[in-house]
């Protein structure tokens, strides 16, 4: 029963954004994160749909795919 409920809630999410941020090992898919970015209007609580952790010569970064 729980997976069906989560699917129904996810299907109501309509806004999608992709962010590249400084790396954070604590971030995971299915987390809820608070974004503070008043200039673009992305501020608020977002569901982390997917995340890619990347470590290369330029440093440690994360690419977040967020929905709400």
Backbone torsions as a table, in degrees:
resi	resn	phi	psi	omega
1	UNK	NA	-38.2	-177.4
2	UNK	-61.8	-45.8	179.4
3	UNK	-59.1	-38.1	179.4
4	UNK	-63.9	-41.4	178.0
5	UNK	-61.8	-45.2	179.1
6	UNK	-62.8	-38.7	179.0
7	UNK	-64.6	-42.4	178.5
8	UNK	-63.1	-41.1	177.7
9	UNK	-66.1	-42.7	-179.8
10	UNK	-62.7	-39.0	-178.5
11	UNK	-64.4	-17.6	177.5
12	UNK	-84.5	-11.2	-178.8
13	UNK	-77.2	129.4	-173.2
14	UNK	-121.8	-20.5	-180.0
15	UNK	-95.4	136.0	-179.6
16	UNK	-129.9	136.8	177.6
17	UNK	-143.6	147.9	176.6
18	UNK	-116.6	127.4	-179.8
19	UNK	-125.7	138.8	169.1
20	UNK	-104.0	122.9	-175.7
21	UNK	-131.2	165.6	173.4
22	UNK	-59.7	139.2	-175.2
23	UNK	-59.0	144.1	178.1
24	UNK	-148.0	112.2	-176.0
25	UNK	-66.3	-16.0	-178.6
26	UNK	-78.6	-26.0	-177.7
27	UNK	-67.7	136.4	179.1
28	UNK	-143.0	159.2	172.4
29	UNK	-61.7	147.7	-179.7
30	UNK	77.9	3.6	172.3
31	UNK	-79.1	162.5	169.1
32	UNK	-111.0	127.9	-178.7
33	UNK	-120.7	150.1	176.2
34	UNK	-100.0	123.8	-179.9
35	UNK	-108.1	133.1	177.3
36	UNK	-118.6	97.8	-179.6
37	UNK	-148.2	80.2	-175.0
38	UNK	-66.7	-26.2	-177.2
39	UNK	-63.2	-43.0	-177.1
40	UNK	-94.8	-11.8	-177.9
41	UNK	82.7	14.0	-178.4
42	UNK	-84.2	-3.9	-175.0
43	UNK	-60.3	150.3	176.5
44	UNK	123.3	-171.5	179.3
45	UNK	-87.6	134.6	-177.9
46	UNK	-132.2	147.8	175.4
47	UNK	-91.0	127.9	178.6
48	UNK	-81.4	103.1	-179.9
49	UNK	-73.9	-44.1	176.0
50	UNK	-152.8	159.7	-179.1
51	UNK	-146.6	141.9	175.4
52	UNK	-123.3	120.7	176.0
53	UNK	-91.8	133.9	-177.2
54	UNK	-135.6	131.2	175.8
55	UNK	-124.6	118.0	179.0
56	UNK	-145.0	-168.4	-175.8
57	UNK	-62.6	-22.2	178.9
58	UNK	-87.6	-6.3	177.3
59	UNK	123.8	-165.3	-177.2
60	UNK	-103.4	121.6	179.2
61	UNK	-134.7	162.5	175.6
62	UNK	-128.3	139.8	172.6
63	UNK	-108.2	118.6	-178.0
64	UNK	-106.2	134.5	170.6
65	UNK	-108.4	110.1	-173.3
66	UNK	-110.9	147.1	175.9
67	UNK	-136.6	153.8	171.0
68	UNK	-155.7	NA	NA
